[in-house]
């Protein structure tokens, strides 16, 4: 099962990563500990491994398809 990316799920917050467009950065939100299903994924080794693999795959794809 793959992790699903929501499109157009924009939010506004005062995080530094969102306020410094001159510095390459990524803000990754993986779930909410207040959500029981998310909590199970975020606190289990297998869930963490799946999320980490998904992030790594996305970064790899970005660099494979990026046009200079």
Number of C-alpha atoms within 10 A of each C-alpha: 4 8 11 7 7 7 6 6 6 7 5 6 9 7 9 10 14 13 10 10 9 7 9 7 11 8 9 7 6 14 12 12 13 8 9 10 11 14 14 14 19 19 11 11 11 12 15 15 13 17 17 13 14 15 15 12 11 12 11 12 11 11 9 9 8 8 6 3
